């Protein structure tokens, strides 16, 4: 039986439907035969969505009294919306945590018709890993940043409702693939012949290609699999940033030179970016919170629990995922 057959003919809601992960998820839900409802903000860029095929609803999760339209029709919910950049700790918590209470209270009113809920969290909710080691689901959560703390708070709210709602929490690491803009900056640097090294060499991370994450979300949404648990979802490997840069350079056939930047050099830069952001409505592109992430030696997690529970195997290793990503960037003329 098709592993996604449970979605055919169902109504699915995707929060953050216009985003990098959300838009890929919408594409796969449509392909699976779903009627898709998407929550987006009034100011959202909808360039990755086919508005003729998706029922879009403008909802601002930062407003405490927001309402979810079409709630009476929903069978599956994928909560992808969240802030990855914000000016203050309270801004992170308003959307990544406090909004979850309102969401799940509204879902609870229709609990009998809802068959599966995927709450998308982050490795940041747990915190960094030991050098050359993993964290898993038994590891105590010690998030270091406002983002990680707010994502953990959102998880805890979701778990409070898991007794009455079929909620599964997924924690991806860095997600890359077509349409992603932050990881693109790293690839663009390699395209120009530079491999970036900030601080000590050998910093490690887990990765997952966006198509694998979306497939994991759809697989975990099956009604028979709802256990109210938390899972890390990665490609199953630990990668060094230098390895990722070399793989990109090989794919693009460029010679690579190492650009070394001391961590101490970035601290005043972070302060400057924050100061300039005070005169803007948007958060700083780089700040002291981001510095905390960069200073860690490893952000790596084990997906063994998820692989076993859902009989799941990633279809994209690093080389294949980067090839697909770079090919898309080239076809779209991003460089």
N, C-alpha and C positions, 0 to 999 in steps of 0.2 A: 504494500500500500504506500502511496506517496506520503512522505513524512509531513507534507504541508496540506494534505487533503482536508484536515479539520477547518481550514480557513475558507474553503470554497463556499461562496454564497453568504458568508458572514459579514457583519458590519464591524469595522475596526477603526479605532481612534488612535491617531498619532499626534502627541503633543510635540511641538518643535518640528513640525512636518517639513518646513522649508530648509532646515539645517542640513549640514553635511551628512550625518547619519540618518536623520529623519527622512530626507528626500530619497536616499537609497532604499530605505525600508518601505516607503510609499510605493516605489516602483515594483518591489517584490510582492507586496500585498495585492497590488492590482493584477500582477501576473498570476497570482494564486487564485484569483476570482473573487476578491473581496470588494465590498463597497467601502471606500476609504473616506473617513472624515479627518480633516487636519486642523489642529489648533495653531494659529499663527497670530502674531501681533500686527497691529495696524501698519506699523512701519517696516514689516518684514519684507525682505527681498524674495520674490517668488520665482526667480529665474530657473530653479531646478524642478519646479512643479508644473504639471499639465493641469491647469485650472479647469479644463473641460472634463476631466476624469475624476477629480477630487472635490469633495464637498468641503470647502474651506470655511472656517469660523474664526472670526477675529476675537481673540481673548487675551487679555494681559494678565499673566499669572502674578504680577507684582501688585495687582489690585486685590485687596483682601476679600472683596465680595463678588469675585468673578463667578460666572455661571457657565456650565458646560452645555452647549446646545446639543440637540439630538440624543440626549442621554438615554431616552427610552428605546433606542434602536441598537445600542452597542452590545457586542459580544466579546470583543477583544480590545485591550487597551495597551498601548505601548508608550510609556512615559519617557520621552527623550529630551524634553525641554529642560533647559538649565543655563545658568550663567557660568561661563569660564573666565570672564573678565568683569570686574566691577570696581567701583571706587572705594567702597567701604565694606566692612564685615557684614553690616546689617543688610546691604544690598544683596550680597551672596545668600544670606539666610532667608530673606524675603521670598526669593524665587526657588532656591534649591531645597529649602526645608519647609518654611511656613506655608507655602502654597500647597504642599503635599497634603496637609491636614484638610484643607478645603476640597482638594481633588478627591481624596479617599472617602470623605464624608458624603460627597455627592454620589460616588460610585456605590457606596454602601446601600443607598436607597434603591438601587437596582441590582442588588447582589445576586438574585436568583437567575438573572439572564446573562450575567457576565461569566464567561468560561475561562478566561485567562488574562492576567495582567503582568506585563514585564516592566519592572522599574529599573531604568538604566542608571547605574551609579558610576563609580570610578575607583581605580586602584588608589587614587589619592585619598579616599576615605579610610584606607588602612594605614598608609604611610610608606616610607621607603623600605627596601629589603637589605639584608646583609650583603656585603660584597661577595660576588660569585655564589649567591644563594637566592632562595625564593621566599616569599611569604605565601601562606595558604589560608584557608578559611578559619583555621584554628588560631592564627596569629592575632595577638591583641591589637586593636585599632588605636593608632597614635597619629592621627593626621596632623600635618605640620602647618598647613596653610588655611586661610579662611575658606578657600574653595573646598579643600578636603574635609574640613570640619563641617561645612554646610551640607556636603554630600552624605557624610555619615549621619547627620541629623535627619536628612531626608530618608535614609534607609531605616532609621529607627522608627520614624513615623509610619513608614510602609509596613514594618513588622508589627506595629501595634494593631493594624487592621487585617493582618494576615489570618486571624482566626475566623473572620467572616468573609474575606475576599481571597480569591486565588492568585496571590502575588508571588512572583519569583524575582529576585534581585540579581542583576548581573553587573559585574565590576570589570570593565575592560581597562587595559592600559592605554598607551598611545595608539590611536586608530589612524590609519593612513589609507589613501586611495584617491580615485578621481573626485574632484570637486573640493578637496581639502586644501585650505589656504595656508595654515600655519606650517605644516610639514613641507608644503611646497617651497617655503622660503629656504629651508635646509637644502632641498634638492636643487633649487636655483643657484645657491652658493656653489654646490658641487659642479653644476653645469658651467659655472664661470671658472672652474679649476681650483676651488678652495675647499678643503676639509676643515671644518671649524672644531677647535679644541679649546674648551673653556675650563681653566684650572687643570687638575691632574688628568693624565690620559687614562683610558680604560674604563670610563664610566659606562654603566650597563643599563639596559632597559628591556622590558617586554613590549611586543608589538602585536597588532592584529590587523589584517587587511579588512576593509570595510565590508566586503561581500561575505566573509566568514563571520563577522560579528552579526550581520543582519540574518544570516542563516541560523546562527545560534539563537537569536532572539525569537525567530519564528518557530524553531524546533521546541524551545523551552515553553512556548505559549500553549502547547497541546494540553487540553484539559486533564489528561491522565497523568501529566507530569507535574502538576502544581503541588509543591510541597512547602511553600512559604520559606524557602531557604535562600542563601546567598552563594554566589559562585563567581570565581574569576574566569574570564574567557580571554585566552591569548592564543598565539600561534604555537605555543608549546616550547619555545626556545628562549634563551637569554642572548641578547645581542649587545655588542659593543658599538658605540656611536661610530668609531673608526671603521668597523666592519660594514656598517650601513653605508657610510660615505664611499668606501671602496667599491661596494656592490653597485651603487648608483653610477660611479665614475666608469666602471666597466661597461655597464649597460649603455651609457651615453658616449663611450669611447673618448673620454677626456683624461688628460694627465692631471694628477692631483697634488697640490701643495698644501701643507698644513698651516692653517692660520691659528696661532696660539694667542689666546686672550686670558690674562690673569683674572681670577675672580674679583680681586680687589679693584680692578679697573672698572668693573661693571656696577659696583655699589654707588659711586657718585652719579653714574649715568641713570641708574634706577631712580635716585632722588630727583634728578633733573626732570625725568619723564613724568614723575608724579606731580612735581611743581607745575609743569606746563599743563597737565591735565586739569588742574583746578580752574583753568580758564576755558575749558571745553565741557560739553555735555557728555562726552564719551570718556570711558576709563583709559588710563595709560596703556599703551601697547606693551610696555615693559616696566615692571615695578619691583619693589622689594619682595613681594610675595613670589613673583617669578624667580627671583634670585634664590629663594629658599629651595625651590625645586631643583634648580641647576646645581646647587652646592652638594646635593646628595650623590653618593657613589653608585647607587643602584636603585632602580625602580622595576623590580621583576617579581612575577607571581606565577604560581603553579596552577594549571587548569585541570589537573588530574581528576579532581572531584566532578567537574562538569563533564569531562570526557566520559567518565564511567557512568554517571547518572543518565546521560542522554545519548550514550553510544555515538558520540560526536567526534569527528576528526576534521581538522582544518584542511581546506583544499588548496590553500595558498601558503607556500613557504616564502621566505624573505625575497628570494630571487624572482619568483613568479609574481609576487605582489608588487614589487618595485617595477618590474617590466611593464605590467598593466598600467600602473600609475603614471610612469614616465611617458608611455605611449599616449595616454589620454592627454597629459599636459602638452605634449608636442602637437597632437592633432588639434587641440583647442588653441594652439599658438600662445600658450602662457609664457613660453620663452623661445 
